[in-house]
Amino acid sequence: MNALLLYFLAYIFLRSVSNGADRLYGTPFSLALSISAIVIGLVAAWHMRHVRIHKRIFTVLKCSSFFVVTCGLSFVVNAFAARNIIDQYAAWYEILRYVYLIMFVILLSAVYRHPAFCLNVHRVYVLLLFLMAAVGLGQYLTGHAELVTPYDKFKRVVSLSSHPVSFSLELVLTFCVCELSRRKMRHPIRHVHIVVYMVFLVALVLSASRTGAVLLGVTIGMFLLIQRPFLLPGFAAAFAGVLWLSPFGELFSELSSVPEYILRGDYVVWDWRTGVTSFHWRIHHWYYLSTLGLERPWIGYGPGQEILYSPFSLLAHSQFVEIFFDTGMVGLISFAMFWFSIPLVAMSDRQRLVISYGKKSAEIGTLHFWMAMFGGVTLVALFDQSFNKETVAFSHLIVSVFVVLCQPKAVTERGLGSLYSHVSMRPCPAPA
């Protein structure tokens, strides 16, 4: 168990760092690490063969396996019957990536009951958040920020990721795991948290990614709406003010022309003169791919093929449009089952927590924070596919679920006058 936990923590850290190494030097570190996770996941599954797995986790595994089978069916039909598969490597990659995620869930199922799991995850993620943010800040200070797309008006940093959007998503999700694990252990915010979180916010601004900003704002906003609704107006005003004074102000103000673009029907035929922002071409892209997908509505064109049918040679930039185009309605339904089985795992202990600690307890607050984060990720997935495509980001979401499920051995004693000085925690039997 200790060896598996050590491997998992080292893997989480190295898998994020390997993105930067692969991008800069063309190394295959990420592939090697992902293969090792699949192998270790099989080892963990063997050791767990006599352990009764959490029924909700088992549901996620069944739903994800069903989606993998759907992807395989789409691949077989399009490769051998219709002969529509253009890029077989992309198709196999999509299938194997979800196999990897299944193995990752199994690996986490083997280690999350360890008493030190939550504490060690918190330490690793705080270190990882600081490293990612510091590298991004260093890129900006040394003049290595760059214009990534033709629509960019500001030079952006990518840190250890391949793209500013991927960087911002990983950054925000890493922050969320830090906060979830801190709240789970009921640790107060210390000076190290303040320093790391400030560097994180600066790096997020330097990424100039609307996606990351929306995810952070929606997560905190939804959490305040549930837990502290009287603070929501103040947060909304402050967040809007920060966005307006930062590079995000111009980025979001450009979207004011989107409603008119839709009402005029300009998205039907692409014209670069009317598509003044990246969001305009996304709308046309969704319309184009969805219309094309309706020609093969049940099984799609094969996993990973949308970029080859795109008029821009780009990904769909919508997680659900991508799934529909690749695997049809069958794939979209099976993916939705998998996607929404994830919150069922996180909320599986809610009734027990309410009975044990009450509706206003810190445990329920932690669960509410996770629900807000998942709501933000789902919203982001509607207009960006980066989350689904980025294995690291998806891995962070899975880790966050197990942080919610885990039972820390105990919290450290608080000094007199501490907000949490009266709190004690005891390990609870893991649900079957």
N, C-alpha and C positions, 0 to 999 in steps of 0.2 A: 504493500500500500504506500509506504513512504517513498519507494523508488518510483512508483507511478506518479505520485504527486510531484516529486522533483522533476521528472521528465515533463509533465504537463506545464509546470511553471516556466521551465527553461524553453519549452517549445513556444509558448505564447509570446515570450519576449523575442526570441530569435526569429519567429515567423514574421513579425512586424518589421524587424530590422532587415531581414533578407530581401524585402521588397526594394529597398534603396540600393542594396548591393547588386541585385539583378538588373535594376534599371540603369545603373551607372556603368557596370562592368560586364553585363551580359552573362552573368553566372547563373547556374541552375539551382541555387540554394533553396529557393522557395519550393521547387518541385521535389527536391530531395527531402525537405522537411515534411511536405504533405504526404509523401509516400511513407515516411517513417511514422506519421500519425496514423495512417491506415493500418500499418503493421502492428503498432502498439495497441491500436484499438481492437484488433483481432486477439492480441494477447490478453487484453483486459476482458474481452468477451469470454474467452476461455476460462479465466479465473472467476468470472461471475456466473458461470453456468449453473451453480447451485444456489445463487442468490436471487431472491424474488425482487425483480425490478419494479420500481415505482410505476403504477398502472398508467399514469399520465405520460410518463416518459416513453413507455411502451407504445402508447397511442401515437406519439410523435414519430417514433421509429417506423411504425406501420404505415403512417401517412406518407412519410418521406420515401419509404421503399416503394409504395404504390406509385408515387410520382416518378421515381427512377424507372420503374417498369413502363410507365406511360411514355417517357422519353425514349426508352429502348424500342418500344413499339413504333413510335413515330419515325425513329431512325431506320428500322427494318423496312417499314412500308415505303418510305421515301427513297431508300437506297436501292431496294431490289424490285419493288413493284412499280412505283412511279418514276424511279431513277431521277429524283429531284435533288438529292444530296450533292452539293457542289464542293463543300469543304468537309471531308470526313474527319479530319483532325479536330476541327471545331466541334463537331457533333460528339465525338468520343470524349473530348475535354469536358463538355457540359455534363455528360452522364457521370463521368468519374469524379467530377467536382461534388456532386450530390452524394456519391458513395463516400467520399471523404467526409462530408458533413455528418453522415450517419455514423461513421467510425468515431468522429469527434464527440458526438453525443454519447456513444458507448464509453469512450474514455473518461468523459466527465462523470458519467454515472458511477464509474468505479472509484472516483476520488473525492466526490463532493461531500461525502459523509465524514471525511477525515476531520477531526476537531480543529486542526489548524488551517483548513482549506480557505476560509474566508479571510483570515488575517494575512496569509501568504499571497492570496490573490490581490488584496488591497496594496500590499507593499510592491508587488511586481507592476501593477497597473499605475501606481503613482510614479514609479521610476520610468515606466514606459511613456506616460503622458509628458513628463518633463523632458525626456530625450527627444520625442517627436517634436514638441513645441520648440525646444532649444535649437534643434537642427533647422527648423523652418525659420526661426529668428536669425540664426547664423547665415542662412542663405540670403536673406534680405540685407543684412548688414555688410555682407561681402560682395554684394552686387550680382548674386546668382539668381535673383528672381527673374521671371521671364513672361512674355506674352504667349499664352498657350494656344488660344484660338483666335480666329479673325475677329471675333466679337469682343475680345478683351480690350479694356480701356486702361487697365492697370497691370503692372507686372505682378505676378503671383508666385508664391512659394509652393513647393510640392513636398518638402521634407523627405521622408523615407518612402513616399508613395509615388505612383507613376503619374498622378494628375492632381490638381488642386482640389477637385471635388472629392476624389477618393480620400485625399489627405484630411479634408474637413470632416468627412463622415467618420473616419477612423478616430480622429481627434475627439469629436463630440462623444462617440460611443465609449472611448477609453475613459473620458471624464465621467460618463454616466456609471460605468462599472466602479470607478473610484468612489463615487458618492454612494452607490448602492451598498458596497462592502463596508464603507465607513458607517452608514446608517444601520446596517445589519448588526454591527458590533457595538453600536451606540457610542462610538468614539466622538468626542467633540472636534470641531475644526481647530487645527493647530496652525502654528506659523508656517510649517512646511506646506500645508495644504493651501494656505493663502498665496504663498510665493508661486507654487506650481500652477495654481488656477489662474493667477494673473498672467503668467507666461503663456498659458494655454489660450486665454482670451486674445492676447496680442497676436499669437500665431494664427488664430482663426480669422482675425481681421486681415492679416497679411495674405491669407489664402484667397481672399476676395471671392468666396464661394457662397452664393445665395443658399445652396442646398444645406450646407453646414449651419448657417445662421438660422434658417427656418427650423431645422431639427432641434437646435438648442432652444430657440424661443418657444416653439410649440411644446417641447418637453417641460420646461419650467412653467410655462403658462398653464398647461393642463394640470400640472401638479398643484399649483397654487389655487386653481379653480376648485380642485377637490379638497385640498387640505386647508388653505388659507385664502378664501375668496376675497376677503377685504384687502389683501395685498396685491391682488391681480391688477387693478387699475394703475397702481403706482409702478409695478413692474413693467406693464405694457407701455406706459409713458416713458420710463427710463430706457427700455430696450429700443423703442422707436427713436428716441433721441440719439442714442449711441449709433444706431444704424444710419441715421440721417447725417451725422457728423463724420462718419467714416466713409470709406469708398463704397460701402453698401448703399449709401443714399442715392447715388446716381444709378446704381445697378437696379434697384427696386423701382425707382421713378420711371425707368424706361418701360416698365410693364403696363403703364397707364394706357398704352395704345393697343393692348391685347384684346380687350372687349370689342373695340371697333373692328379689329382685324377679323374676329370671329363672326360678328354680325354681318359684315359685308360679304362673307364667304370667300375671302381671299386665300384661305388655307387650301381650297380645292385645287388650285393651280399654283405651283411655286413661282414666286417672283421676288427676287432678292431686294427689289426696291420697296416692297411692302413688308418684308421680313427683316425689320431693323434690329431685332435682338435674337439671341439664341432661343428664346422661348417661342418666337414666331415660327422658326423652322421646326421646332419640336412639334408644334400643333399640326403643321402640314405633314410631318413625318408620321405622327400617330394616325392621321387620316389616311395617308397613303398605304401604310403597312396594314392597317385594319381592313381597308377595302380589298387589298390584295389577299389578306388572310381569309376573307369571306369566300374566296374561291375554293379554299380547302379548309372548311370550317371545323372539321371533326378532329383531324390528326395533324394539321399544320404542315409546314415545309421541312421539318426536321430540326432538332436541337442545334442551336448556335448558328443558324443560317441567315438570320435577319440582316446582318451586315452586308451580305452578298446580294440581297434583293433591294437594299436601300438605295434611293436615288442619290444619297449623299455618301454612300459607303460608310455609314456610321451605325452604331448600335441604336436600339429603339428609343432609348432614354425614357422608358416607362417600363417598370418591372412587369406589369400585367399585360401590356401590349406585346412585350417581348415573348412572354410565355404563350399568349394566344397565337401569335404568328408562328412560333416554332412548333408548338405541340397541339394547337387547336383547342376546341372547347373541352375535350377530354383532359388535356394537360392543364388547362386553366382551372378546371374544377378540382382536379387532384392537387394542384399546387395550392389553391385556396384552402383545401382541407389541411394540408401540411402547415401552411402559414398560420392559420388561426387555431391550430392545435398547440402552437407554442404558448400563447397566453393561458390556455387551459392548464398547462404544467405549472406556470408561475402562480396561478390563482387556486391551485388544487388544495392548498392548506389554509385558505382564507377563513373558512368556517371555524377550524380549530383555533386559529389565531384570535378571531373575534371572541370565542368562548374563553380562551385562556387569558387574553390581555385586554380585550375591549376594542371598540371601534376607533377610539382615539389614540391607540397605542403606537409606539414607535414601529412595531412590526407591521402594522397596517399601513403606516406612512411609507415604509420601505416598499411595500407592494404597490401602493398608489404611485410612487415615483417610477417604478418599473412599468406600470400600465401607461403612464404618460409618455415614457420613452418609446414604448412599442407603438403607441398611437402616432407619435412623431415620425417614427421610421416608416410606418404604413403610409402616412401622408406623403412623405418624401418619395416613397416607391412609386407613387402615382405619376410623378413627372421626372423621375430619374432612375436609371437601371443600375447605377454604380453600386448600390448596396448589394443587389443580388449577384452582380458580377464579381465583386471583391470578396474573395474568400475570407480575408482577414476581418473585414467588417462583419460578415455573417457569423464568424467565430466569436466575436465580441458579444453579439446578441445572445448566442447560445450560452456563453459563460455567465452573462447577466441573469439568465433564468436559473442557473444552478446556484448562483449567489443568493437569490431569493429563497431557494429551497433549503439551503444548508442551515445547520444549527451550530453556531460557534460554541466552543467548549465553555467559555465564560468571557465576561468583559473584565478588563483590569479595574482595580479599585479606583474610585475617583476621590479627589481631595474634597474637603468640606466646602460646601458652597457651590460645587460643580453642578451644572444643570442635570447631569446624569448620576450624581452621587448616590441616589436612592435606588438605582436600578440594579438588579441582579439577573443573571440569565443562567439557566441550566440546560444541558443538552436534552433534547426530547427524542423519543424513539422515532426513527424514520418511518414514514408511512409506507405501507406495503403497496 
